[in-house]
Amino acid sequence: MRIDSTKWVNMPKTYERNQKVEGTEPTRTNRPDEVTISSEARLRFNETTPSRTEKIESLRQAIQDGTYKPDAKKIAERFLNL
């Protein structure tokens, strides 16, 4: 059996071709991203208790220090309970 390598040189290119489908081009705008926070969300944020704020700050500090080690099993259990 003889395999002529010149015939197989362009074979990978067959799979590399990208076919464009009409209407699938993303539209791009020059507008910056924008986030809007509702008044209800602002009120709830301002209602946080001091103990909650302290917990958040301690977690933030632990993350910055590199000492925060979350328990992977607890995280997985919470995902499974959704």
N, CA, C and O atoms as a GROMACS GRO file, in nm:
protein
  328
    1MET      N    1   0.085  -0.118   0.000
    1MET     CA    2   0.000   0.000   0.000
    1MET      C    3   0.089   0.123   0.000
    1MET      O    4   0.184   0.132   0.078
    2ARG      N    5   0.059   0.217  -0.086
    2ARG     CA    6   0.138   0.340  -0.095
    2ARG      C    7   0.050   0.460  -0.060
    2ARG      O    8  -0.058   0.477  -0.116
    3ILE      N    9   0.099   0.543   0.031
    3ILE     CA   10   0.027   0.666   0.066
    3ILE      C   11   0.110   0.782   0.016
    3ILE      O   12   0.224   0.802   0.056
    4ASP      N   13   0.050   0.859  -0.073
    4ASP     CA   14   0.120   0.975  -0.130
    4ASP      C   15   0.099   1.093  -0.036
    4ASP      O   16  -0.014   1.140  -0.018
    5SER      N   17   0.207   1.143   0.025
    5SER     CA   18   0.197   1.249   0.125
    5SER      C   19   0.149   1.381   0.068
    5SER      O   20   0.095   1.462   0.143
    6THR      N   21   0.164   1.407  -0.059
    6THR     CA   22   0.121   1.535  -0.116
    6THR      C   23  -0.030   1.548  -0.114
    6THR      O   24  -0.082   1.659  -0.111
    7LYS      N   25  -0.100   1.439  -0.116
    7LYS     CA   26  -0.247   1.445  -0.111
    7LYS      C   27  -0.297   1.478   0.029
    7LYS      O   28  -0.405   1.536   0.044
    8TRP      N   29  -0.221   1.441   0.131
    8TRP     CA   30  -0.266   1.456   0.269
    8TRP      C   31  -0.217   1.584   0.335
    8TRP      O   32  -0.253   1.612   0.449
    9VAL      N   33  -0.137   1.663   0.267
    9VAL     CA   34  -0.083   1.785   0.324
    9VAL      C   35  -0.194   1.884   0.358
    9VAL      O   36  -0.187   1.949   0.462
   10ASN      N   37  -0.293   1.897   0.273
   10ASN     CA   38  -0.400   1.994   0.293
   10ASN      C   39  -0.519   1.938   0.370
   10ASN      O   40  -0.617   2.009   0.391
   11MET      N   41  -0.513   1.815   0.412
   11MET     CA   42  -0.624   1.753   0.484
   11MET      C   43  -0.659   1.826   0.614
   11MET      O   44  -0.778   1.850   0.637
   12PRO      N   45  -0.563   1.864   0.700
   12PRO     CA   46  -0.600   1.937   0.823
   12PRO      C   47  -0.668   2.070   0.795
   12PRO      O   48  -0.752   2.114   0.874
   13LYS      N   49  -0.635   2.135   0.686
   13LYS     CA   50  -0.695   2.263   0.653
   13LYS      C   51  -0.844   2.250   0.626
   13LYS      O   52  -0.920   2.346   0.643
   14THR      N   53  -0.887   2.133   0.586
   14THR     CA   54  -1.029   2.110   0.563
   14THR      C   55  -1.108   2.132   0.691
   14THR      O   56  -1.219   2.185   0.687
   15TYR      N   57  -1.053   2.090   0.802
   15TYR     CA   58  -1.123   2.103   0.931
   15TYR      C   59  -1.105   2.240   0.995
   15TYR      O   60  -1.178   2.276   1.087
   16GLU      N   61  -1.008   2.317   0.948
   16GLU     CA   62  -0.981   2.448   1.005
   16GLU      C   63  -1.066   2.558   0.944
   16GLU      O   64  -1.070   2.669   0.998
   17ARG      N   65  -1.133   2.532   0.836
   17ARG     CA   66  -1.212   2.636   0.772
   17ARG      C   67  -1.327   2.680   0.862
   17ARG      O   68  -1.397   2.598   0.922
   18ASN      N   69  -1.343   2.808   0.870
   18ASN     CA   70  -1.454   2.865   0.947
   18ASN      C   71  -1.561   2.911   0.851
   18ASN      O   72  -1.535   2.993   0.762
   19GLN      N   73  -1.678   2.860   0.869
   19GLN     CA   74  -1.788   2.903   0.784
   19GLN      C   75  -1.868   3.008   0.859
   19GLN      O   76  -1.911   2.986   0.972
   20LYS      N   77  -1.888   3.122   0.795
   20LYS     CA   78  -1.964   3.229   0.859
   20LYS      C   79  -2.112   3.208   0.831
   20LYS      O   80  -2.153   3.174   0.720
   21VAL      N   81  -2.190   3.228   0.935
   21VAL     CA   82  -2.335   3.217   0.925
   21VAL      C   83  -2.391   3.357   0.934
   21VAL      O   84  -2.353   3.435   1.021
   22GLU      N   85  -2.481   3.389   0.844
   22GLU     CA   86  -2.537   3.524   0.843
   22GLU      C   87  -2.612   3.553   0.972
   22GLU      O   88  -2.682   3.468   1.026
   23GLY      N   89  -2.596   3.676   1.021
   23GLY     CA   90  -2.668   3.720   1.140
   23GLY      C   91  -2.603   3.681   1.271
   23GLY      O   92  -2.661   3.706   1.377
   24THR      N   93  -2.484   3.621   1.268
   24THR     CA   94  -2.420   3.581   1.393
   24THR      C   95  -2.304   3.671   1.432
   24THR      O   96  -2.237   3.646   1.532
   25GLU      N   97  -2.278   3.774   1.354
   25GLU     CA   98  -2.170   3.865   1.388
   25GLU      C   99  -2.209   3.948   1.510
   25GLU      O  100  -2.320   4.001   1.516
   26PRO      N  101  -2.119   3.959   1.608
   26PRO     CA  102  -2.152   4.039   1.726
   26PRO      C  103  -2.152   4.188   1.691
   26PRO      O  104  -2.068   4.235   1.614
   27THR      N  105  -2.244   4.258   1.749
   27THR     CA  106  -2.247   4.403   1.730
   27THR      C  107  -2.164   4.466   1.841
   27THR      O  108  -2.178   4.431   1.958
   28ARG      N  109  -2.080   4.557   1.803
   28ARG     CA  110  -1.993   4.623   1.899
   28ARG      C  111  -2.032   4.769   1.911
   28ARG      O  112  -2.063   4.836   1.813
   29THR      N  113  -2.030   4.814   2.033
   29THR     CA  114  -2.059   4.955   2.058
   29THR      C  115  -1.942   5.015   2.134
   29THR      O  116  -1.864   4.943   2.196
   30ASN      N  117  -1.931   5.143   2.129
   30ASN     CA  118  -1.822   5.210   2.200
   30ASN      C  119  -1.867   5.262   2.336
   30ASN      O  120  -1.796   5.340   2.399
   31ARG      N  121  -1.983   5.218   2.380
   31ARG     CA  122  -2.033   5.262   2.510
   31ARG      C  123  -1.964   5.183   2.621
   31ARG      O  124  -1.940   5.063   2.606
   32PRO      N  125  -1.932   5.249   2.732
   32PRO     CA  126  -1.874   5.175   2.845
   32PRO      C  127  -1.983   5.094   2.917
   32PRO      O  128  -2.102   5.123   2.904
   33ASP      N  129  -1.940   4.993   2.992
   33ASP     CA  130  -2.033   4.914   3.071
   33ASP      C  131  -2.095   5.002   3.179
   33ASP      O  132  -2.033   5.097   3.227
   34GLU      N  133  -2.218   4.968   3.215
   34GLU     CA  134  -2.289   5.049   3.312
   34GLU      C  135  -2.364   4.958   3.409
   34GLU      O  136  -2.425   4.860   3.368
   35VAL      N  137  -2.359   4.992   3.536
   35VAL     CA  138  -2.430   4.916   3.639
   35VAL      C  139  -2.525   5.010   3.711
   35VAL      O  140  -2.488   5.122   3.748
   36THR      N  141  -2.649   4.964   3.730
   36THR     CA  142  -2.747   5.044   3.802
   36THR      C  143  -2.792   4.968   3.925
   36THR      O  144  -2.831   4.852   3.915
   37ILE      N  145  -2.785   5.031   4.040
   37ILE     CA  146  -2.827   4.969   4.165
   37ILE      C  147  -2.960   5.030   4.206
   37ILE      O  148  -2.973   5.152   4.216
   38SER      N  149  -3.058   4.944   4.228
   38SER     CA  150  -3.192   4.992   4.261
   38SER      C  151  -3.194   5.056   4.399
   38SER      O  152  -3.105   5.033   4.481
   39SER      N  153  -3.295   5.136   4.423
   39SER     CA  154  -3.308   5.202   4.553
   39SER      C  155  -3.332   5.100   4.663
   39SER      O  156  -3.287   5.119   4.776
   40GLU      N  157  -3.402   4.991   4.632
   40GLU     CA  158  -3.425   4.885   4.730
   40GLU      C  159  -3.293   4.819   4.770
   40GLU      O  160  -3.270   4.789   4.887
   41ALA      N  161  -3.207   4.796   4.672
   41ALA     CA  162  -3.077   4.736   4.702
   41ALA      C  163  -2.992   4.829   4.786
   41ALA      O  164  -2.920   4.785   4.876
   42ARG      N  165  -3.000   4.957   4.757
   42ARG     CA  166  -2.923   5.054   4.837
   42ARG      C  167  -2.971   5.055   4.981
   42ARG      O  168  -2.890   5.061   5.074
   43LEU      N  169  -3.103   5.049   5.001
   43LEU     CA  170  -3.157   5.046   5.137
   43LEU      C  171  -3.112   4.921   5.212
   43LEU      O  172  -3.074   4.929   5.329
   44ARG      N  173  -3.116   4.806   5.144
   44ARG     CA  174  -3.076   4.681   5.208
   44ARG      C  175  -2.928   4.683   5.244
   44ARG      O  176  -2.887   4.630   5.347
   45PHE      N  177  -2.847   4.743   5.158
   45PHE     CA  178  -2.704   4.754   5.186
   45PHE      C  179  -2.680   4.839   5.310
   45PHE      O  180  -2.596   4.806   5.394
   46ASN      N  181  -2.755   4.948   5.322
   46ASN     CA  182  -2.738   5.037   5.436
   46ASN      C  183  -2.793   4.977   5.566
   46ASN      O  184  -2.759   5.024   5.675
   47GLU      N  185  -2.877   4.874   5.556
   47GLU     CA  186  -2.937   4.811   5.673
   47GLU      C  187  -2.849   4.702   5.732
   47GLU      O  188  -2.888   4.640   5.832
   48THR      N  189  -2.732   4.674   5.676
   48THR     CA  190  -2.649   4.566   5.728
   48THR      C  191  -2.608   4.596   5.872
   48THR      O  192  -2.579   4.710   5.908
   49THR      N  193  -2.607   4.493   5.952
   49THR     CA  194  -2.574   4.508   6.093
   49THR      C  195  -2.423   4.523   6.110
   49THR      O  196  -2.345   4.479   6.025
   50PRO      N  197  -2.382   4.586   6.220
   50PRO     CA  198  -2.238   4.602   6.243
   50PRO      C  199  -2.162   4.470   6.251
   50PRO      O  200  -2.048   4.462   6.207
   51SER      N  201  -2.226   4.366   6.305
   51SER     CA  202  -2.157   4.237   6.314
   51SER      C  203  -2.133   4.179   6.175
   51SER      O  204  -2.030   4.117   6.149
   52ARG      N  205  -2.228   4.200   6.086
   52ARG     CA  206  -2.213   4.153   5.948
   52ARG      C  207  -2.100   4.231   5.878
   52ARG      O  208  -2.020   4.173   5.805
   53THR      N  209  -2.095   4.361   5.902
   53THR     CA  210  -1.991   4.444   5.843
   53THR      C  211  -1.854   4.401   5.894
   53THR      O  212  -1.757   4.397   5.818
   54GLU      N  213  -1.845   4.370   6.024
   54GLU     CA  214  -1.718   4.323   6.082
   54GLU      C  215  -1.675   4.191   6.020
   54GLU      O  216  -1.557   4.171   5.990
   55LYS      N  217  -1.771   4.100   6.000
   55LYS     CA  218  -1.740   3.970   5.941
   55LYS      C  219  -1.688   3.989   5.798
   55LYS      O  220  -1.591   3.926   5.758
   56ILE      N  221  -1.754   4.077   5.724
   56ILE     CA  222  -1.712   4.103   5.586
   56ILE      C  223  -1.570   4.160   5.583
   56ILE      O  224  -1.488   4.121   5.501
   57GLU      N  225  -1.543   4.253   5.673
   57GLU     CA  226  -1.411   4.315   5.678
   57GLU      C  227  -1.303   4.213   5.717
   57GLU      O  228  -1.193   4.215   5.662
   58SER      N  229  -1.335   4.123   5.811
   58SER     CA  230  -1.235   4.023   5.851
   58SER      C  231  -1.209   3.925   5.737
   58SER      O  232  -1.095   3.883   5.716
   59LEU      N  233  -1.314   3.888   5.663
   59LEU     CA  234  -1.296   3.801   5.546
   59LEU      C  235  -1.213   3.871   5.439
   59LEU      O  236  -1.124   3.811   5.379
   60ARG      N  237  -1.243   3.997   5.416
   60ARG     CA  238  -1.168   4.074   5.315
   60ARG      C  239  -1.020   4.080   5.353
   60ARG      O  240  -0.933   4.066   5.266
   61GLN      N  241  -0.991   4.102   5.481
   61GLN     CA  242  -0.852   4.110   5.527
   61GLN      C  243  -0.784   3.974   5.513
   61GLN      O  244  -0.668   3.968   5.472
   62ALA      N  245  -0.854   3.866   5.547
   62ALA     CA  246  -0.796   3.732   5.536
   62ALA      C  247  -0.763   3.699   5.390
   62ALA      O  248  -0.661   3.637   5.362
   63ILE      N  249  -0.849   3.740   5.299
   63ILE     CA  250  -0.824   3.716   5.157
   63ILE      C  251  -0.701   3.794   5.112
   63ILE      O  252  -0.616   3.740   5.041
   64GLN      N  253  -0.690   3.919   5.154
   64GLN     CA  254  -0.575   4.001   5.117
   64GLN      C  255  -0.446   3.946   5.176
   64GLN      O  256  -0.341   3.952   5.112
   65ASP      N  257  -0.452   3.893   5.298
   65ASP     CA  258  -0.333   3.838   5.363
   65ASP      C  259  -0.295   3.701   5.308
   65ASP      O  260  -0.182   3.655   5.326
   66GLY      N  261  -0.390   3.637   5.241
   66GLY     CA  262  -0.365   3.502   5.190
   66GLY      C  263  -0.388   3.394   5.292
   66GLY      O  264  -0.344   3.281   5.273
   67THR      N  265  -0.456   3.427   5.402
   67THR     CA  266  -0.481   3.330   5.508
   67THR      C  267  -0.620   3.269   5.501
   67THR      O  268  -0.653   3.182   5.581
   68TYR      N  269  -0.702   3.313   5.408
   68TYR     CA  270  -0.838   3.261   5.396
   68TYR      C  271  -0.835   3.127   5.325
   68TYR      O  272  -0.792   3.119   5.210
   69LYS      N  273  -0.879   3.023   5.391
   69LYS     CA  274  -0.881   2.888   5.337
   69LYS      C  275  -1.024   2.834   5.346
   69LYS      O  276  -1.062   2.779   5.449
   70PRO      N  277  -1.104   2.849   5.240
   70PRO     CA  278  -1.242   2.800   5.245
   70PRO      C  279  -1.245   2.647   5.248
   70PRO      O  280  -1.156   2.581   5.193
   71ASP      N  281  -1.348   2.592   5.311
   71ASP     CA  282  -1.366   2.448   5.320
   71ASP      C  283  -1.438   2.400   5.194
   71ASP      O  284  -1.556   2.429   5.174
   72ALA      N  285  -1.368   2.327   5.109
   72ALA     CA  286  -1.422   2.284   4.980
   72ALA      C  287  -1.545   2.193   4.998
   72ALA      O  288  -1.638   2.199   4.918
   73LYS      N  289  -1.546   2.110   5.102
   73LYS     CA  290  -1.660   2.021   5.124
   73LYS      C  291  -1.787   2.100   5.156
   73LYS      O  292  -1.894   2.068   5.105
   74LYS      N  293  -1.775   2.203   5.239
   74LYS     CA  294  -1.891   2.285   5.273
   74LYS      C  295  -1.944   2.358   5.150
   74LYS      O  296  -2.066   2.367   5.130
   75ILE      N  297  -1.853   2.408   5.068
   75ILE     CA  298  -1.894   2.478   4.946
   75ILE      C  299  -1.968   2.382   4.853
   75ILE      O  300  -2.073   2.416   4.798
   76ALA      N  301  -1.915   2.262   4.836
   76ALA     CA  302  -1.978   2.161   4.749
   76ALA      C  303  -2.115   2.122   4.803
   76ALA      O  304  -2.210   2.107   4.726
   77GLU      N  305  -2.126   2.105   4.933
   77GLU     CA  306  -2.256   2.068   4.993
   77GLU      C  307  -2.360   2.175   4.968
   77GLU      O  308  -2.476   2.145   4.938
   78ARG      N  309  -2.320   2.301   4.980
   78ARG     CA  310  -2.414   2.411   4.959
   78ARG      C  311  -2.458   2.417   4.813
   78ARG      O  312  -2.573   2.448   4.784
   79PHE      N  313  -2.366   2.388   4.720
   79PHE     CA  314  -2.404   2.385   4.579
   79PHE      C  315  -2.502   2.272   4.553
   79PHE      O  316  -2.598   2.290   4.477
   80LEU      N  317  -2.480   2.157   4.614
   80LEU     CA  318  -2.568   2.043   4.592
   80LEU      C  319  -2.705   2.063   4.654
   80LEU      O  320  -2.803   2.005   4.608
   81ASN      N  321  -2.714   2.144   4.758
   81ASN     CA  322  -2.842   2.168   4.824
   81ASN      C  323  -2.928   2.273   4.754
   81ASN      O  324  -3.042   2.296   4.794
   82LEU      N  325  -2.875   2.335   4.650
   82LEU     CA  326  -2.955   2.434   4.578
   82LEU      C  327  -3.065   2.362   4.510
   82LEU      O  328  -3.146   2.424   4.442
   0.00000   0.00000   0.00000
